Amino acid sequence: MDIEEAPLPPIADLVKRYEDEVFFVDERAAAQYAYALAIRFKDAGQMDDARQYARRALHYAERAPSKTLDDVTCDRLTIGGVPMPERFHDGVVRNRLSDLFAD
């Protein structure tokens, strides 16, 4: 019995959600959507876009609160088909997207 995976949402939908989070000044959510977009663009071979969203993810992750465990605990399992780390902060973004910062 094969289990079919749900299709990934279009990247354009994720970009819209990212822009909404930026507009409503939710820095943690903006960082998480930018992180997911960086990975989706990288997987699609669109490296310039991947690097751009990696930088945005780091920018917002650095600005988001990170003093407590509650601050860095990710409340989403996935965003746009991208598994999210259990703890989400600038160090995780820097580590997991390091190949996109190598310019």
Secondary structure as UniProt FT lines:
FT   HELIX           11..23
FT   TURN            24..25
FT   HELIX           27..43
FT   TURN            44..45
FT   HELIX           47..63
FT   HELIX           69..72
FT   STRAND          78..79
FT   TURN            80..81
FT   STRAND          82..83
FT   HELIX           90..96
FT   HELIX           98..100
//
